[in-house]
Amino acid sequence: MAKKFDVIVIGSGPGGEGAAMQLAKGGKKVGVIERYNRIGGGCTHWGTIPSKALRNAIYQLTEALKNPLFKQAGVRANVSVSELRKSAQAIISSQVNLRSNFYERNSVEVIQGAAQFVDTHTIEVNKELLTADNIVIASGSSPFRPDSVDFTHPRIFDSDTILDLDIPAHSISIYGAGVIGCEYASMFRNLEWKINLINSRSRLLDFLDDEISDALSYHMRERGVVIRHDEVFERIEGQNDGVIIHLKSGKQIKSELLLWAAGRVGNTSDLKLENAGLEPDKRGYLATNNLGQTSVPNIYAVGDVVGFPSLASAAYTQGRTAGRNMLGLSKECCFSDEIPSGIYTSPEISSIGKTERQLTEEKVPYEVGIAHFRSIARAQITGETVGVLKLLFHRESLKILGVHCFGSNATEIIHIGQAIMAQSGSGNTLRYFTDSTFNYPTMAEVYRVAALNGYNRLF
């Protein structure tokens, strides 16, 4: 006989956790199925947490080596990635313990095993049948691995396996210049590795505001990253001492390591979705409406398994939205342009709202306010003077339409703009920034400078 739940959640990453916690708080009996032996999903174990912990370890190392005392003594970094990553293990364990407590306190049963659909209301796991009124698929995504690339080669990695790197190296080619590729290019360049960043498109991160994309490209090249646009691989040749990428343009790029960062696929191939009447697209992603419902109304999908925007923050919000809908609490959804993007390059990038390209296409009469970090006292004090904040606002109503930031702590700075954009009526205008008093010296002051710059353009 099948074990009965109100809702079954497949996956314990941010999307699954968001749904499970929302439903449990609403009085539902929730079961969470996790195929890995610890909860947290890819975000905790292979993606966001370990990669950002590695980034922070690299940053701390490079900042320490900038100290004049170390320079005078001729001290140089000779630390492996595996050694730098050790700091992540304590963070991961802390995150797992924290989240385990969430499930325990809210009486959510966690079942370890691989889930497979039997029908639209029934899941099989560990040869046991579980049934529920609603099911949430939050199984996440994995790196796309083309059959023509030998990922068993000891010098060829993807974004999951690169964190286990234990080969001493000083050069790497990164195929794919999306968010993951750009983040790792920044990280490894901070270790003074030689970097080849190969992009199949004509510009970096073309979903960003053009000026921000250009700033990233300029800064990377200035740091010594070799960026090759409009290039497509023909074949990958693994050798004993390195890897050669043969490009269709005829170029051959050799480095000690290769990081394949070209795309991801939804983790749906083992779920037997056909038994529930669901069919993912060719990349394994599931289509949903604005409430997270798939084509089968009682089955929801949230997080990376639905594709864009593939952010941990967005996944959690999507999970809560699905949970609220099942509880009958809300018919609202957090759309993608209301979710800030956070890209952990060096420096960071964060954006929310419309880009200049979008506003131009929509024929919206907008104006731009710009503040360069180099003119902000706090940035001068900390030495983090590389960066810019852009405010896009309506020329007539002064409503903030988009905020785009490139620079140190951009992912923190963006939330001031997000809070103002969320205000209704006259609460969301450029005047908030021109008329408010900001602590001095702070990076928050960058909003006042940008707002005044934009306001002066109106006259």
N, C-alpha and C positions, 0 to 999 in steps of 0.2 A: 504494500500500500504506500502511495506517495506521501511524503511529508509536506504539510501545507504551510505556506506563507502568504501574507498579503502581497508582498513584493519580493522578487528575487533580483539582486543586482550582480551582474557578471563583471568583476574587476574592482579592485580596491584603490585605484589611483584617484586623483582629484575629482574626476567626474563621478565615479562610483561612490566615493566618500560623501560628496555633496548631496547626491540623491539619497543615500542611506541615512545620513544624519537628519535631513529634512523630513523624511518619512517617519523615522523613529520618533522624532520630536512630535510628530503629528499623531502618534499612537498606533502606527502600523507595525505589524510583525514583519521584520525584514531579515532576509538571509543574504549574505554576501559570499560569492564564490570567487576564490583567488587561486589561480593555478600555480603561482610561485609560492615558495615555502615561507615567505614573510609578506606582510601587507605593505601597501604603499605604491604598488605599480611601478611602471617604468620611470615615472617622475622621481621617485625616491631612490631607486636602485641603479638605473642606467642613464638617466637623463638629467633633469633640471638640478636636483640636489648634488649629485657627485660632480657634475661638470662645473657648476658654479662654485663648489668647494675647491675644486682644482684651480679654477680661475683666481679665487681669492688667495690660495697658497702661492701661486705664481706672482700675483701682484705684491704680496707681502715680501716675497723674496727679492723681487726687482727693486722695490722701494728701499729695502734695507741696503742693497748694493749701491744705491745712489748716494749713500752717506759718504761725504768726503774722506772720512777716516778709512773706510774700506777701500775707496779708490786709491788713496795714497799708499795703502799697504798692498795694493795689487790683488785684492781678493776678487775672485770670479766665481760664478755659479757653476757647479758641476753636480747637479742633483737630478736624478732620474724622475720621470713622470710617476712611476710607481711609488717612489718615496714621497713625492709631493702629494700624492693622492691618499696617503695614509691618514691625513687629517680629515678626510671625508668619512672614514669609517665610523668615527665617534658620532658625527652628525647624522649619518644614516641610522645608526642604532638608536639615537635619541628620537629621531622622527618616527621610527617604527614603534618604539615604546609609547610615545605620545599618542599616536593614532590607535594603537591597540587599546589604550585606555578609553578612547572615544567610543569604540565599539562595545567594550565591556560595560561602561557606564550607561549606555543607551540600550542595553540588552539586544544588541544586534549579533546574530550568530554568524561566525565566519567559518566557511567550509573550504578546506584546502583541496584543490583538485581541478581538473579540466572540465569545463561545462560543454554540453552538447544538447541542442534542442531535440525534443521528441515530438512536440507539437507546439501550438501557440501559447500554451499555458504550462508546459511541462519541460523540465530540464533534467538530464541525467548527469550525475557526477559520482565518480567512484562506484559505479554500478547501482547507485541509489537514485530513486526518482524523487524530484522536488516539484511541487506545483504552486502556482501563484496566480492571482488575478492579473497582475501586471509584472512585466519583466523589463529591466533596464540593462542594455548592453553598453558597458563601459570598458571594453577590452583593450582600448588603446591602439597604438600603432608600433611598427618596427621599421628599421631601415630597409629600403628597397634593395634587393640583391639580384642583379641580372645574372642569368645562368652563365654568361660568357666571362664573368669575373671569378677567379679562384679565391674565395674568401678563406680557404684553408691554408693559404700561403702565409708564412709567419711574418711577412712584411706588408700584408694587405689587411686593412682594418675598415670597419664601419663605425658609426657613432656609438654603438653599444660596446664594441670590443676595444676601441682605442683607449678606454679608461684602464684596461688591463695591460697596457703597453709595458714591456720590460726589456726592450731592446735599446741599447744606447744609440742615440741618433742625434743628428744636427741638421737634418733636412727632411722636408716632407712635401709631397704634392697632395693637394686637396681637390678632388674632382667634385664640383658642385659648390656654387657660391650663394646658396641660400642662407638662412639664419644660422644653421648649424655649421656650415662651412666657414662663414665669416667669423663666427665666434671662436672656432678652433684656430683659424688663421691668426687671429689676434693673440690668443693664448700662447701658441707656439712661437710667434714672433717675439713676444715678451721674454722668451727664453733664449732669444738671439738665434733661433733656427733659421735656415734658409727656407722660404715659403714660396711655392708655386700654387696660386689659386686659380683654378680653371673654371670658367663660367660659360655655360652654353648660351647665355643671353647677352644682350649688348650693354647692360649696366648692372651694378650690384643692387640687389634688393629693390627691384623696380616697382614694388608696391608702396615704397616710401615716397614722401615728398622729394621731388627731384633734387632740391638743394641739399637735403640731408644725405641722400644717396651719394651725391657728388662729394660732400664733405668726408664721408666714410672712405670713398675710393681714394681721394687725395691723401688723406691721413695714412691709410694703409701703404700707399706707394711711397710716401715720405719716410715711413718706417722701414721700407725695404722689401715689402711684400711684392712679388711679381704677379700681376693680375693679367690673365689672358681671357679676353671676352670672345664671344661667338665661336667657341671651340667645342667640338664634339668628339668623344673618344671613338676609336676604331677597334682597338684591342688593348688589353693590359698584359704586360709581360713581366712576370715575377722572376727575379734573379737571386743569386745567393747574397749579393751585396746591395741589392736595391730593387726598385721597380721602375719600369719604363712604361709611360703612357704614350701609345701611338695615336695621334690625332688625325682626323680625316683631312685636316689641312696639310698633312705631311710632316708636321712637327713631331719630334720625339722628346719627351720630357722625362728626365731621370732624376730620382731622388732616393734617399735611403728607405723611405716609407711612403705608403699611399693611404690616404683616408678617403674612402668613398662616401660622399655626402650628397648624393643626387637622389633625393626623393624618399618618401616613406610609403608604407602600405598599411591598411587597416588590419588589425588582428581578428579576422573573421573566417579564415580558411578552415579552421578546425571546429567551428561551432555548429556545423550541420544546419545552416540557416534555411536550406531548402525545406526542411521539415516544418518550418514555421511560415513558409510562403514568402520568405525574404530573399532578395538577390542583391548583393553588393555590386558596385561598379568594378571596372577592371583593376583598380588599385585596392580593392577590398573595403572601400568606404561605403557607409550607409547613408541614404538620403533621408532627411527628416523635415517636418514642418517647423515653425517658429517655437513650438512648445516641446520639441524633441521627439515627437511621435514619428515612427516609421510608417510605411504603407499598411502595416498591421497595427490598428489603433491601440491595442493593449501592450505593444512592445515599443519601448523608447530606446534611443541611442544618444549618447552624450560623450563629449571629450574628443580625443584624437581620432576615434573610430568614425567620426563624421567628417573628418578633413578640416579645412580652414575654419578658424584661425590656428588650431593646434597649439594652444597655449594652456598651461596648467591653470592659470587664473580663469580663463574662459571655460575650461572644463568644469571647474567647481561651480561656477555660476550656472552653466547648462544643467548640471546635475540637480542643483537646487530648484531651477525652473521646472524641470520635469517632475520633481517631487511635489512642488507646490501645485502643479496642475493635477496630479493624481489625488491630492488632498482637497481639490476644489477651492484653493485659496486665491489663485491668481490666474489670469489669462494673459499676463504680460510676459514678454521675453526680452532678454538683454541682447540686442542686435550687435553684430560684429563691430560697427563703427562707434559703438558706445564703450567698447572694451579697449583699454590701452595696450599697445604692443610694447614688449620689453625685450630688447636685443642686447645681449651682454658681450658686445665687442669691446675694444679698448680704443676710445672711450665708449660709453654706453649710448644706446639710442632708444628713445621712447616717443610714441606718437598716439594721438587720439583725435578722432574726427576726420574732417575732409582734408585732402591735399590740394595744393594749388591747381594741379592738373584736373582733378575732379570738379572743382569750383568753376574752372574755365569752361570745361565741357558742359556744365549745367547752366552756364551764362549767369552766374551769381555775381553781383557787384561787390567784390571783396577788396580789402586792403591788407597789408602786411606790416606787422611790427616785429622788429628784430633787435635782439640784444646779444652781443658777443661776450663770452665769459671773460675775455681779457680785460673788459671794462668794469667788471664786478670786483669790489674790494675783497670779498671773501675768497674768490678764486685766485686773486693775486697773493693773498696770504698763504693759501694752501699750495700754490704752485700749479693748480689744475686750471690753466687758462685756455686750454683748447676746448672750444665748444660754442654752441649757439642755441638760442631759444627763438622760435618763430611763433607768433600769434597770427592766425588768420581770422579776420572779423568782417562782418557786413558793414559796408560803407555808411549805410543809412541808420540801421538799428543799433549798430555797434555790437551785435551779438557775436560771441566767440564761436567760430565755425570749426576751428582745428588748432591743435597745439602740437608742435614738433620740436623735439629737443635732442641735441647731439652733444655729449659731454659727460664729465664725471658725475655720477649719481643722477643721470637723466631719468632712470626708472623710478626714483623717489620724487624728483622735481615735478614730474608729469602730473602727479595726483592733485596738486593745487589747481591746475587747469581743469582737470577732470571734475573736481568738486564744483567749480564755477559753471562749467558747461552743463552740469546736471540741474542747475537752478532754473526755475521757470520765470517767464516774464522778464522784468527789468533786472532780476538778480543775475542774469547771465549777460553781462555787457563788459566792454573794455573799461568802463568807468570804475568797476570794482578794483581793478589793478592801479588805475591812475589816482584814485581817491583814498585807497587804503594805506595804512602805515605798516611797513615791514621792518622787522628787527634788522639792525645794522651792526656789523656786517653779516649777512647771510646770503646763501645762494637763492633764497626765495625772492630777493630783491630783483632778480633777473626779470621777473614778471612786470614789475613797475617800469623798469627801463625799456623793455620791449613794448609795453602799452603806450608809454609816452612817445616812443619812436613812431609807432603806428598812428597815434592820434595826430601827430604833427604832419603826417602825410596827407591829411584831409584838407589842409588849408594852403 
